Amino acid sequence: MDQETMIKPIARLYNDFETKFGLPRQSGIVDEIEAVIVFEPPYRDPAAVRGLAEYSHIWLLWHFSAVTEYHWSATVRPPRLGGNQRVGVFASRSPFRPNQIGLSSVKLCRIVLDEKRGPLLYVAGADLMDRTPIFDIKPYLPAFDSHIEAQGGFADEIGDYRLPVVFPPSLLDLIPGEKRKALLAVLAEDPRPAYQEDPQRIYGLPFAGFDIRFRVEEQRLTVVEVIPPGACTREVR
């Protein structure tokens, strides 16, 4: 293999997102989401993370592993622009790019040394699904990585988008207490494809083993059903 193409995962991230549906559109939007990064066996040396705990945030370089039918295009249609307006692929964070590599900054909550799995990195605010391969980890340097004069393009125009969430108490009680805050924040981000506006359509969001059924009408998201892990499910429109 050519030296320029030699890249392999050093770790994997584990969280409550079994699928891409419902993932935050960018890292740091939903800090309530917690995850753990587990190193692959060759990289479980505690010396490799010596000094990392002194940083509050880290960069993750990772693989868009859920994109199974790979192709790239010079232009893409960002979901938050309604799925109709095209921009250049390098002006977006679309996974359909020449190399399926993502870049995210996340909060480093703590590092725990596990006897069998080595150092475990507990992070918050990741926009990655469960078992995502991690290619590299670097410290976030606020003096150099943050640019207060930076312009965010079309992302600045849609950055404050949120939906009010109606989650009946009888259904919310089915969710473990430590998972509720993150789930509510994810729903407020409106997991639907941006081009779908059918108020009667019922969507299913897999989260922490549960199937959260909801619909959106008049810019309000309402949870209509919560299916516990292992329960029989019916087809979702």
C-alpha positions in Angstrom: 0.0 0.0 0.0 1.2 3.5 -0.9 2.4 5.5 2.1 0.0 8.3 1.2 -3.0 6.0 1.7 -2.0 4.3 4.9 -4.5 5.3 7.5 -6.4 3.1 10.0 -8.6 3.7 13.0 -6.9 4.2 16.4 -10.2 4.2 18.4 -13.9 4.1 18.2 -16.6 6.3 19.7 -19.6 4.8 21.5 -22.9 6.6 22.2 -26.7 6.3 22.0 -27.1 6.9 18.2 -27.6 3.6 16.4 -28.2 5.3 13.1 -27.4 8.6 11.4 -31.0 9.8 11.8 -31.1 12.4 14.6 -27.4 13.2 14.8 -26.7 16.8 15.5 -25.8 18.7 12.3 -22.5 19.8 13.8 -20.4 19.1 16.9 -21.0 21.2 20.0 -24.6 21.9 19.2 -25.9 19.4 21.7 -23.5 19.3 24.6 -25.9 17.0 26.6 -24.8 14.1 24.4 -22.1 12.1 26.1 -19.9 9.4 24.5 -16.9 7.4 25.3 -13.8 6.9 23.0 -12.2 3.5 23.3 -8.8 3.0 21.8 -8.0 0.0 19.6 -5.7 -2.6 21.3 -2.4 -1.4 19.7 -3.0 2.2 21.1 -4.2 1.5 24.7 -0.9 2.7 26.2 -1.7 5.3 28.9 1.4 7.2 27.9 -0.2 8.1 24.6 -2.7 10.5 26.5 -0.2 11.9 29.0 -1.0 15.6 29.4 -4.3 15.4 27.4 -6.4 15.9 30.6 -5.0 19.5 30.8 -7.2 20.4 27.7 -10.9 21.1 27.9 -11.6 20.2 24.3 -10.1 17.9 21.6 -10.3 17.5 17.8 -11.5 14.2 16.4 -10.6 13.1 12.9 -13.0 10.4 11.9 -14.5 8.2 9.2 -18.0 8.6 7.7 -18.4 4.9 8.1 -22.2 4.9 7.7 -21.9 6.1 4.1 -22.0 2.7 2.4 -22.8 3.7 -1.2 -19.8 6.0 -1.7 -19.7 8.6 -4.4 -18.6 12.2 -4.4 -19.9 15.2 -6.2 -18.5 18.7 -6.9 -21.7 20.2 -5.5 -24.0 19.0 -2.7 -27.4 20.1 -1.3 -27.1 20.9 2.4 -30.2 19.7 4.3 -30.5 22.9 6.3 -30.9 24.8 3.0 -34.0 22.8 2.3 -32.3 20.2 0.1 -32.8 22.3 -3.0 -29.9 24.8 -3.0 -26.5 23.6 -4.2 -23.1 24.6 -2.8 -19.6 23.3 -3.5 -18.7 20.2 -1.6 -15.7 22.0 0.0 -18.1 24.7 1.2 -20.0 22.1 3.2 -19.5 19.3 5.6 -21.2 16.7 3.5 -20.0 13.1 3.9 -20.1 12.7 0.1 -16.6 14.0 -0.5 -13.4 12.7 -2.2 -12.2 11.3 1.2 -14.8 10.3 3.7 -13.2 12.1 6.6 -15.0 14.2 9.3 -13.6 16.7 11.7 -15.3 17.5 15.0 -14.3 19.4 18.2 -15.8 18.0 21.4 -15.5 18.7 25.1 -13.2 16.4 27.0 -15.1 15.6 30.2 -12.7 13.2 31.8 -10.2 10.4 31.2 -10.6 7.1 33.0 -7.9 4.4 33.0 -9.5 1.0 32.5 -7.5 -2.1 33.4 -8.5 -3.9 30.2 -9.4 -1.2 27.7 -6.7 1.3 28.6 -7.5 5.1 28.8 -11.2 5.9 28.1 -12.0 9.4 26.9 -15.4 10.6 27.9 -16.6 13.5 25.7 -19.6 15.7 25.1 -21.1 17.3 22.1 -20.0 14.8 19.4 -21.9 14.6 16.1 -20.9 11.0 15.4 -22.9 7.8 15.5 -22.2 4.8 17.6 -19.0 2.8 16.8 -17.6 5.5 14.5 -13.9 4.9 13.7 -11.5 7.6 14.9 -8.4 8.2 12.9 -6.7 10.8 15.1 -7.1 12.9 18.3 -5.5 16.3 18.8 -5.8 18.9 21.5 -8.0 22.0 20.8 -5.9 25.1 21.2 -8.2 28.1 21.8 -5.4 30.7 21.2 -5.0 29.4 17.6 -8.1 27.3 16.7 -10.6 29.9 17.6 -11.0 32.9 15.3 -13.5 35.5 16.6 -13.5 37.3 13.3 -14.5 34.2 11.3 -17.5 34.2 9.0 -19.7 31.1 8.9 -21.4 31.4 5.5 -24.9 30.0 5.2 -24.5 28.2 8.6 -24.7 31.6 10.3 -28.2 32.1 8.9 -29.6 28.9 10.4 -27.5 28.5 13.5 -30.3 29.3 16.0 -32.9 27.0 14.5 -34.8 25.1 17.3 -38.3 23.5 17.7 -40.4 23.5 20.8 -40.8 19.9 22.0 -44.0 18.4 23.5 -43.1 15.2 25.3 -46.0 13.8 27.3 -44.9 13.0 30.9 -46.3 9.5 30.6 -44.0 8.8 27.7 -41.0 10.7 29.0 -41.2 8.6 32.2 -40.2 5.6 30.0 -36.8 7.1 29.3 -34.0 6.7 31.9 -33.5 9.9 33.8 -29.9 10.3 32.7 -30.9 10.1 29.0 -33.8 12.6 29.0 -31.9 15.9 28.8 -29.9 14.7 25.8 -33.0 13.3 24.0 -35.0 16.5 24.4 -32.0 18.5 23.0 -31.7 16.2 20.0 -35.5 16.5 19.3 -35.3 20.3 19.5 -32.8 20.2 16.7 -35.5 18.8 14.4 -34.1 15.4 13.2 -36.3 15.4 10.1 -34.9 15.8 6.5 -35.2 19.5 5.9 -37.3 19.0 2.7 -40.1 17.0 4.4 -43.0 19.1 5.7 -45.8 16.5 6.0 -47.5 17.3 9.4 -49.1 13.8 9.5 -45.9 11.9 8.9 -44.7 9.9 11.9 -40.9 9.6 12.2 -38.9 7.1 14.3 -35.7 8.1 16.1 -33.6 5.3 17.4 -32.0 6.5 20.6 -30.4 4.6 23.5 -32.2 1.5 22.4 -35.6 3.2 22.4 -37.7 4.0 19.3 -39.0 7.6 19.7 -42.0 8.3 17.4 -42.8 11.9 16.7 -44.4 14.3 14.2 -43.9 18.0 13.5 -46.8 20.4 12.9 -46.8 24.2 12.8 -43.1 24.2 13.9 -43.8 22.2 17.0 -42.5 18.6 17.6 -44.7 16.3 19.4 -43.7 12.8 20.7 -46.6 10.4 20.1 -45.1 7.0 21.1 -42.0 5.6 22.9 -41.2 1.9 22.1 -38.8 0.3 24.7 -35.9 -1.8 23.7 -36.9 -5.3 22.4 -40.6 -4.4 21.9 -42.4 -5.2 18.7 -42.5 -2.2 16.3 -44.8 -1.3 13.5 -43.9 0.4 10.2 -43.2 4.1 10.4 -44.2 6.3 7.5 
